[in-house]
Amino acid sequence: MTEKIKALKCRECGKTYSPGKQAICEECFGPLDVVYNYEALELNRGSFRGKGRTLWRYMDLLPIEDPINVVELNAGWTPLHQSRRLAGLLGLSRLYVKNDSVNPTGSFKDRPATVAVSKALELKINAVGCPSTGNLAAATAAHAAKANLPCYVLMPYDVEPVKVAQAAAYGARIISIRGTYDDANRLAAQLSERYGWAFVNMDLRPYYVEGSKTLAFEVCEQLDWDPPDHVIVPMASGALLCAVHRGFKELAKIGLIPERTVKVTGVQPEGCAPIVKAYRSNQTHITPLDKPSTIAKSLAIGEPGDGIYANRSMRESGGTAVSVSDEEIVDGIRLLASKEGIFTEPAGGVTIAALKRLLESNAVSRDERVVCYVTGNGLKTIEALESSLLRPHVVEPKLEALETVLEVKAQCQQSP
Amino acid sequence: MSTVTIVLPSILSKATGGQRYIRVSASTLGDTLDQIKSLYGETLSKKLFEPTGEPKQLLSFYINGRNARLLGFLEAKLDDGDEIVVIPSVSGG
């Protein structure tokens, strides 16, 4: 039987490698991508009918050779909501929200984690880990628990407490770094060098990022294989945006969707927007940011590893890059919750805030079919909203007290 | 001149005969890289530098844990005992 993966290929110089635990080209340090034996694939739209309602329905396009290695917590196949109230409010004809906050651990990170931990089993790696801004920690730890692998997590000290507690509950060994995510990332790279450990988002990165491309696959299938015109994606390292772009291109390559470009737009918070800055100034490199400062902590990466590639994807697809303020992010969270019943963390609020901006500047036209990716659950970051929500009234347990607060007075029915 | 240590990623160690921890005398990051160039010649040079002579964009350089690109990069001043760590920058997130 033909193996599914043909090779790992350098995105920069094209050199190929056999598929193992390797993420970087030895010649030029470019990132390696998985190349599949597409010619051996026999897929059509009907191939997915009746498959499981998880991202593993796309097993043929994911980098695991033997299904026995799949570590399954039912990540993926999350709802795509047609958001009519929000669309009406913003003056858009068709808006969809891909609600990835309902994944097993509450964020899209379950997608890359399920693939990377499965690959760790396939490559017979005996421990996994990650540097994380919080969501990946929980996702990796949960899948490692299921796979019975030890898990090591490095997180900046100011990650939301719920995210630390969640990863700890799954049994991960957590080290809190007195520094930024970028410090955690650097230290993870040094640990990996010194001890040969497998950090899923570094050492298994070619496989890891493949999990996120299913966000493009699902949107297309949920829209009956008629891809959207424009998608809006939050950016931290830029890896998610690249994966989504790659997902649309891959479906077109194998003939499952028409050869029509989906515009991919990326968003960062103003307090951490190195990719957007490079995009705006047309730079081919990213100037790192020393101290990110934003309520969107899951997007607070000052040295985004995939930044230059995210910029290439946005340009190639005809999308754009935009940054939004913390106030706009909070407004975005409240708008999505109050109009559509979806409660997201700040990383999801950025996409709604960005859509508002893009409509105002005509970078998104009102007749486009738009998808906003909402990548994490609001319950993980309630502190982001604490200062902006009205506190509930506290009243004595008496009906009159309630009526006074609610400013209502019922007409008492008196029997004759 | 200060005595500093540069730590190379294992992916570069083929070009240095297996050496990853290299001690040199230098006053800036630029000096340090020049020293490394003259110690290990063309093979390592090609790996570390673009054809324009600039250090490769896909490599990150950290001086005592801080990104050198935030410290003046090649002009960044070094003190005795400083450690420069070189890491391929495609990672994380």
Interface residues (C-beta under 8 A of the other chain):
Chain A: E12 A23 I24 E26 C28 F29 G30 P31 P131 T133 G179 Y181 D182 D183 N185 R186 A188 A189 Q190 E193 N201 M202 R205 A236 S237 G238 A239 T284 H285 T287 P288 D290 I301 E303 P304 G305 D306 I308
Chain B: P9 S10 I11 K14 K56 Q57 L58 L59 S60 Y62 G65 R66 N67 R69 L70 V85 I87 P88 S89 V90 S91 G92 G93
